Amino acid sequence: MKIAAIVASPRGIKGATGRLMEIVLAGAEKQGASADIFTIKGQEVKPCKACDTCHKKGSCPQKDSFDAIKKGIDRADGIILASPNYIFHVTAQMKAFLDRCATVLHLQSFEGKYGAAVITSGGGDEEPIADYMQHFLAITGAVPVGAVWATMGRIHGYDFPAEVRQKALALGETLVRAWKTGEKNPAYAEVTRTFHERMHSLMLYRKEEWPYEYDFWKKHRGLKD
């Protein structure tokens, strides 16, 4: 299994989020996986400009790291999204990347891939962010397998406590096993199905404005007028 791991933090892989993600990857590697790590520390991925070019032509005109990260995910079987909690949400860096995935969502281009989320915070409230990132994975067509987080304000020293490390290792192992067995996640299957229906209707509604996506749905999703 090949995993594309994206850590969107100003501190990069050396921050708490990156370090926790590396433990998840260690668990995945125990099960035979390998990983490519993509770091978004600053403006490597620019915000979406709402130009609609991706819907019309299938690519974004902005020249930055987005295409390289997207191609890394396309080559991978699994996705790990890692972000610290910045005022009860993902970082601006992660949000910029997710916003640029508009066509990915519309086409559910990550179908068949498996994903997980990693979060750290100073004082808590990680679970809603974990839910948000797993929801993103589900609407792209991927299968979320879970999340791990750590509240750094409750941790003394540099190392994560044994309980957090065990959960992180287990998440990595679960990600690989789920991919190997083709396991589905009932908690998110309905999210994926409902979003598929929503996009089906949207493609019919926007077929003149978004020719690239409309043609994709006709060729690959059996869309009929």
N, C-alpha and C positions, 0 to 999 in steps of 0.2 A: 504494500500500500504506500502510495506517495501522498504526503500531506503538505498543503500550502498553509503556513502559519503566519498570520498577520498580526503584528503587535503595533498598535497605534498609540504611542505614548511619547511625549517630548524627551523622556529619558531612555527611549529605545529598549534594547534587549537587556541593558544593565539595570533598569528600574525594577521595582517589585513585580509589576505585571509581566515583564519579560522573563524574570527569573521563575515565576510561577508557571508560565507557559512552557518553559524549558523542562520543568518536572513532568508536565503532561506529555511532552514529546518523549521524555525518557521512558514513560510507561508505554507509549506507542511503539517505540523502538524495541522494547522487550518482546513485543509481538511481531517483530519483523518489519516494521514500517520505517520509512525514511522521510525527511522533511526538508522543504525549502522555506526559509524564514524571510519575510518581507517586513521591513521596518518603516513606519511612517512617523517621523519625529517632528516635522515642521510642515512645509508646503510642498512636499513631494507629490501629493495629490491635491489639486486645486478644487475649490467648490464648484458644484454644478452651476452652469450659466443659464440653464433653462432654454437652450436654443433649439431643442427638439431634433438636432442633427442625428443623434443616436437612433431615434425612432424612425427617422426618414431614410438614413443611409447605413445604419448598423455600426457606426463608429463615432467616437468623440473627437472633435477638432482640436481640443486642448492638448498641448504637448507637455506631458509630465510622466510620472511613474505609473499612472493608472493602468495603461495597456499592459505593461510588464507584469504587474500584479495579477491582472485579469487573466493573462495568458498562463501564469503560474498556476492559478486555480483551475483553468481549463485542462491543464496537463495532469492535475492531481485527482486523487480519489476522495480526499478528505480536506476539510477546511477547519482551521481553528481561528476564531476571532478573539483577540485579546485587547482589553482596554481598561485603564483605570476609571474609577468613578469621578467625574468632574461635575460637581453640582448636580447630582442625581441623574446623570446620563453618561453616555460614552463621550470620549474626547471629541473636540472639533476635528481632529485628524481622522478618527474613525468615522464620524458622521459624514465628512466630505467623501470618503471612500464609498460608504453605503449609498449616499445620494447619487453618486456617479454610476451606480449599478441599476439605473432605471430600466434599461433594456434587458438586463439580466432578469429582473423581476417580471417584466412583461412577457418574456419568452420562457421563464422558469428554466434558465439555461444551466443551472447547477443540478438539474435532475440526475439522480443516481449517485450523487456524492453524499458523504456523511460529514457532519459537523459538530463542533463543540464550542463553548464560550469560556473565557477566562477573565476574571475581574478582580481588581484590588481596590481598596478604598482606605481612607484615613479613619473613618468612624462608622461605617456600616452602609446599609441600604443597597447592597449589591444585587439582591435577588431580582428586583424589577429590571435591572440592566441586563442580567443574564436572560431573563424572559424576552426582553426586547431583541437581543442578538439571536436567540434561538428562533424567535418569530421571523426575523429576517431570513434566516437559513431556510425555514419551512416555506416561505412564499417564493423563494428562488427555486424550489423543487428539491432541495437537499433534505436529508433526514437528520434532525438534531438528536444527539444522544445524551446531552446533559451539559452541566456547567460546574465550575469550581471557582471559589472566591476566597479571599482572605481580607480580614479587617486589620490593617497594619497598626492602627492605634492600640490594638490589644496584644500586639506581639512585641516581645522584648528581644533586641538583638537583630542580627542580619538574617538568620535562618528562619525558615517557616517551621512551626511546630509539627510534631509527628502526625497529628490528625489531618492537618492540611496537606502535608506531603503525601500521605496515603490516599487521600481523596483525589489529588492531582494525578498520581500514578495510575490509580484505578480508572480515572476518566480516559486517559490515553489508551489503556488496555481495552476499555469498553468501545472506544471509537474504532479500533482495528477489528475487534471481534464482530461488531455490528456490521461492518463493511463486508467481512468475510462470509457471514451467514445471510446477508441480505435482510437483516432484521429491520422492522418498521417501528415507528414510535407512535402508538395510538393517540398520545396527547397532542401531536401535531399533524397527524394524517388529515384530519378534518380541515385544519388551517390550510394545508396545501391544496386540498380538493376544492374548497370554497374559493380560494384565490384563483385557481385555474378557471373556474366558471366566470369569475369577475373579469379576468383578462379576455376570455372568449367573447364576452359581450362588448368589452372595450375595443377589441380589434375590429369588430363589425361597425362600431360607432365611429372609429377613427380611420377607417381603411383608406380614405382619400388623403388624409394628412400624414399618415405613418406607413408608407408603402413597404419599407423593409420589414417591419414587424408583421404587417398583414400578410405579406408573401411567405414569411417564415411559418406562420400559423397555417396557411393553406397547404404548404408543402410537408410540414412535419407534425401538425396537430389535427389534420383533417378538417380544418375550418371550411364551412360552406356558407355561402350567402343565404 
